[in-house]
Amino acid sequence: MSGNAGLHDLIGEAAFYEKIGLGHHNAFRRGQVCWTHICYAQENLQFWRPQGYEIEGTSASSFGIVPAGKDRFNRSLPLAAPKLATNEEFIVVRAKYRPVILMAPAPANLGIAKGRGSAPLYRPLATVVPIFSLQDEKGAFKYPQPLIERVQKLMYPEYLYLPPDGAILTRHSFAKVCDVVTVYQPHLELADLVLCADALSVLRGQLASLQTGRGEGDFGVYRALLMEQSAAT
């Protein structure tokens, strides 16, 4: 797709992914491609607030969307049904069912009881990186070719180019590393596809680099190699 080498060229597109085979539905492998609903980060804060009550001030019968006002997260009365404290809000967000890369399965439940009046210490949350397509439904690329080539060369720790595998990821895509998020593990639909060891190691390095500002691990090694190759052409 590009005139200059990218990470997928160094690893090899045929070797970029591996199949898990039987049992992939319950594998929960690091680097495994899954499907789940991912919420969009909303710039404009909106709330889903009660507008009608069955029991005044405690049980809501209808709701409406309202912009966040001066009383955000500081309502005058709590709700009993549905349960909502005065310092809580139902936030209005959009979500989309999309592929993700599983970075960390949910940890084991240590069975530690929650404190009185506190939130549970354990929730079965898995850490995932969302995947976005570089192409539209007709196959046209959504972004300029020079930008895609820079992503392929690991110039940005925020994005990892993902070549199509022909079955699960049918379009040229990228993992949006900066959008890493936790989701309830039971909501994951696991696919028979996992990043190879080198690609997963690069992705881990990108996550670390976003925290440290340095080119960590194999991400830094591959990135330097790609920059050298690019400078030589």
Secondary structure, DSSP 8 states (H G I E B T S, - for coil): --SS--HHHHH-GGGSEE---TTGGG---TTEEEEEEEE---SS-EEEEEEEEEETTTEEEEEEEEE--TTTT--SS-EEBTEE-TT---B---EEEEEEEEEE-----------TTS--S---EEEEEEEEESB-TTS-BSS-HHHHHHHHTT--TTEEEE---SSSS-S-EEEEGGG-EEEEGGG-EEEEEEE-HHHHHHHHHHHHHHHHSS--HHHHHHHHHHHHHHHH-
